[in-house]
Amino acid sequence: MYIYNVTLNVEQSVHKEWLIWIESHINEVLKTGRFTNARLTEVLVEDEFQARTYSIQFAAQTREDLDNYYKFEAKNLRKESEKKFGDKVLAFRTELKLIREFYPANVSN
């Protein structure tokens, strides 16, 4: 599994509007069929400019799914955010490859 992680710094002046908008945007990304699910999380950090930081993690089953997202959909979907929020929302993107998941073992007394 591959995780496409987008970390976003959102200025306070557009925060409420962005938070509503991002839910529909995430659904648009999922409609591409390239990802199996997405998680929206808030990064718990203090920001000197009182901006809010979020991370969106999109899970792709294959590298090909992720590459096809970049090739066919990413550019247009990114433009939507840039057009609506400009430099009030800054994005940083990373890719992660899941190696192994760990879960707590059942402990018997």
CYANA upper distance limits for C-alpha pairs under 8 A (distance plus 0.5 A):
  1 MET  CA     59 ALA  CA      7.24
  1 MET  CA     60 ALA  CA      6.28
  1 MET  CA     61 GLN  CA      5.18
  1 MET  CA     62 THR  CA      6.52
  1 MET  CA     63 ARG  CA      8.40
  1 MET  CA     97 LYS  CA      6.60
  1 MET  CA     98 LEU  CA      5.88
  2 TYR  CA     59 ALA  CA      6.28
  2 TYR  CA     60 ALA  CA      5.55
  2 TYR  CA     61 GLN  CA      6.76
  2 TYR  CA     62 THR  CA      6.97
  2 TYR  CA     63 ARG  CA      7.12
  2 TYR  CA     66 LEU  CA      8.03
  2 TYR  CA     95 GLU  CA      7.57
  2 TYR  CA     96 LEU  CA      6.18
  2 TYR  CA     97 LYS  CA      5.07
  2 TYR  CA     98 LEU  CA      6.48
  3 ILE  CA     57 GLN  CA      6.63
  3 ILE  CA     58 PHE  CA      6.00
  3 ILE  CA     59 ALA  CA      5.13
  3 ILE  CA     60 ALA  CA      6.65
  3 ILE  CA     95 GLU  CA      6.24
  3 ILE  CA     96 LEU  CA      5.40
  3 ILE  CA     97 LYS  CA      6.71
  3 ILE  CA     98 LEU  CA      7.82
  4 TYR  CA     57 GLN  CA      6.19
  4 TYR  CA     58 PHE  CA      5.55
  4 TYR  CA     59 ALA  CA      6.95
  4 TYR  CA     60 ALA  CA      8.07
  4 TYR  CA     66 LEU  CA      8.14
  4 TYR  CA     93 ARG  CA      7.84
  4 TYR  CA     94 THR  CA      6.69
  4 TYR  CA     95 GLU  CA      5.31
  4 TYR  CA     96 LEU  CA      6.97
  5 ASN  CA     55 SER  CA      7.17
  5 ASN  CA     56 ILE  CA      6.17
  5 ASN  CA     57 GLN  CA      5.00
  5 ASN  CA     58 PHE  CA      6.88
  5 ASN  CA     93 ARG  CA      6.20
  5 ASN  CA     94 THR  CA      5.69
  5 ASN  CA     95 GLU  CA      6.48
  5 ASN  CA     96 LEU  CA      7.91
  6 VAL  CA     55 SER  CA      6.07
  6 VAL  CA     56 ILE  CA      5.67
  6 VAL  CA     57 GLN  CA      7.01
  6 VAL  CA     91 ALA  CA      6.95
  6 VAL  CA     92 PHE  CA      6.26
  6 VAL  CA     93 ARG  CA      5.01
  6 VAL  CA     94 THR  CA      7.01
  7 THR  CA     53 THR  CA      7.56
  7 THR  CA     54 TYR  CA      6.13
  7 THR  CA     55 SER  CA      4.81
  7 THR  CA     56 ILE  CA      6.95
  7 THR  CA     91 ALA  CA      6.13
  7 THR  CA     92 PHE  CA      5.64
  7 THR  CA     93 ARG  CA      6.74
  8 LEU  CA     53 THR  CA      6.02
  8 LEU  CA     54 TYR  CA      5.67
  8 LEU  CA     55 SER  CA      6.73
  8 LEU  CA     89 VAL  CA      6.97
  8 LEU  CA     90 LEU  CA      5.98
  8 LEU  CA     91 ALA  CA      4.94
  8 LEU  CA     92 PHE  CA      6.88
  9 ASN  CA     51 ALA  CA      6.92
  9 ASN  CA     52 ARG  CA      6.25
  9 ASN  CA     53 THR  CA      4.96
  9 ASN  CA     54 TYR  CA      7.08
  9 ASN  CA     89 VAL  CA      6.06
  9 ASN  CA     90 LEU  CA      5.65
  9 ASN  CA     91 ALA  CA      7.03
 10 VAL  CA     14 VAL  CA      7.58
 10 VAL  CA     15 HIS  CA      6.50
 10 VAL  CA     18 TRP  CA      8.30
 10 VAL  CA     51 ALA  CA      5.95
 10 VAL  CA     52 ARG  CA      5.64
 10 VAL  CA     53 THR  CA      6.59
 10 VAL  CA     54 TYR  CA      8.35
 10 VAL  CA     88 LYS  CA      6.63
 10 VAL  CA     89 VAL  CA      5.07
 10 VAL  CA     90 LEU  CA      7.20
 11 GLU  CA     15 HIS  CA      6.54
 11 GLU  CA     50 GLN  CA      7.87
 11 GLU  CA     51 ALA  CA      5.02
 11 GLU  CA     52 ARG  CA      7.01
 11 GLU  CA     88 LYS  CA      5.84
 11 GLU  CA     89 VAL  CA      6.84
 12 GLN  CA     16 LYS  CA      8.39
 12 GLN  CA     50 GLN  CA      7.04
 12 GLN  CA     51 ALA  CA      5.70
 12 GLN  CA     52 ARG  CA      7.33
 14 VAL  CA     18 TRP  CA      6.36
 14 VAL  CA     85 PHE  CA      8.08
 14 VAL  CA     88 LYS  CA      7.65
 15 HIS  CA     19 LEU  CA      6.54
 15 HIS  CA     52 ARG  CA      7.93
 16 LYS  CA     20 ILE  CA      7.05
 17 GLU  CA     21 TRP  CA      6.70
 18 TRP  CA     22 ILE  CA      6.32
 18 TRP  CA     85 PHE  CA      8.49
 19 LEU  CA     23 GLU  CA      7.45
 20 ILE  CA     24 SER  CA      8.01
 21 TRP  CA     25 HIS  CA      6.85
 22 ILE  CA     26 ILE  CA      6.48
 23 GLU  CA     27 ASN  CA      6.92
 24 SER  CA     28 GLU  CA      6.76
 25 HIS  CA     29 VAL  CA      6.85
 26 ILE  CA     30 LEU  CA      6.75
 26 ILE  CA     38 ALA  CA      7.92
 27 ASN  CA     31 LYS  CA      6.61
 28 GLU  CA     32 THR  CA      7.40
 29 VAL  CA     33 GLY  CA      8.42
 29 VAL  CA     35 PHE  CA      8.37
 29 VAL  CA     77 LEU  CA      8.00
 30 LEU  CA     34 ARG  CA      7.37
 30 LEU  CA     35 PHE  CA      6.30
 30 LEU  CA     36 THR  CA      7.80
 30 LEU  CA     37 ASN  CA      7.49
 30 LEU  CA     38 ALA  CA      8.17
 32 THR  CA     69 TYR  CA      8.14
 32 THR  CA     73 GLU  CA      7.97
 34 ARG  CA     60 ALA  CA      6.75
 34 ARG  CA     65 ASP  CA      5.53
 34 ARG  CA     66 LEU  CA      7.05
 34 ARG  CA     68 ASN  CA      8.00
 34 ARG  CA     69 TYR  CA      6.71
 35 PHE  CA     58 PHE  CA      6.64
 35 PHE  CA     59 ALA  CA      5.78
 35 PHE  CA     60 ALA  CA      4.96
 35 PHE  CA     61 GLN  CA      7.56
 35 PHE  CA     65 ASP  CA      7.81
 35 PHE  CA     66 LEU  CA      8.34
 36 THR  CA     58 PHE  CA      8.02
 36 THR  CA     59 ALA  CA      6.16
 36 THR  CA     60 ALA  CA      6.44
 36 THR  CA     61 GLN  CA      7.62
 37 ASN  CA     58 PHE  CA      6.43
 37 ASN  CA     59 ALA  CA      6.08
 37 ASN  CA     60 ALA  CA      8.39
 38 ALA  CA     56 ILE  CA      7.27
 38 ALA  CA     57 GLN  CA      5.86
 38 ALA  CA     58 PHE  CA      4.86
 38 ALA  CA     59 ALA  CA      6.74
 39 ARG  CA     55 SER  CA      8.44
 39 ARG  CA     56 ILE  CA      6.00
 39 ARG  CA     57 GLN  CA      5.62
 39 ARG  CA     58 PHE  CA      7.18
 40 LEU  CA     54 TYR  CA      7.62
 40 LEU  CA     55 SER  CA      6.47
 40 LEU  CA     56 ILE  CA      5.08
 40 LEU  CA     57 GLN  CA      7.19
 41 THR  CA     54 TYR  CA      6.10
 41 THR  CA     55 SER  CA      5.70
 41 THR  CA     56 ILE  CA      6.78
 42 GLU  CA     52 ARG  CA      8.23
 42 GLU  CA     53 THR  CA      6.49
 42 GLU  CA     54 TYR  CA      4.77
 42 GLU  CA     55 SER  CA      6.65
 43 VAL  CA     52 ARG  CA      8.32
 43 VAL  CA     53 THR  CA      5.80
 43 VAL  CA     54 TYR  CA      5.72
 43 VAL  CA     55 SER  CA      7.10
 44 LEU  CA     53 THR  CA      8.05
 45 VAL  CA     53 THR  CA      8.03
 46 GLU  CA     50 GLN  CA      7.94
 47 ASP  CA     51 ALA  CA      6.43
 47 ASP  CA     52 ARG  CA      7.78
 60 ALA  CA     65 ASP  CA      6.68
 60 ALA  CA     66 LEU  CA      6.70
 61 GLN  CA     65 ASP  CA      7.41
 62 THR  CA     66 LEU  CA      7.24
 63 ARG  CA     67 ASP  CA      6.61
 64 GLU  CA     68 ASN  CA      6.45
 65 ASP  CA     69 TYR  CA      6.72
 66 LEU  CA     70 TYR  CA      7.00
 67 ASP  CA     71 LYS  CA      6.65
 68 ASN  CA     72 PHE  CA      6.32
 68 ASN  CA     73 GLU  CA      8.24
 69 TYR  CA     73 GLU  CA      5.71
 69 TYR  CA     74 ALA  CA      6.31
 70 TYR  CA     74 ALA  CA      5.37
 70 TYR  CA     75 LYS  CA      7.67
 73 GLU  CA     77 LEU  CA      6.80
 74 ALA  CA     78 ARG  CA      6.47
 75 LYS  CA     79 LYS  CA      6.82
 76 ASN  CA     80 GLU  CA      7.27
 77 LEU  CA     81 SER  CA      7.75
 78 ARG  CA     82 GLU  CA      6.93
 79 LYS  CA     83 LYS  CA      6.40
 80 GLU  CA     84 LYS  CA      6.68
 81 SER  CA     85 PHE  CA      6.29
 81 SER  CA     86 GLY  CA      7.64
 82 GLU  CA     86 GLY  CA      5.06
 82 GLU  CA     87 ASP  CA      7.81
 82 GLU  CA     89 VAL  CA      8.45
 85 PHE  CA     89 VAL  CA      6.60
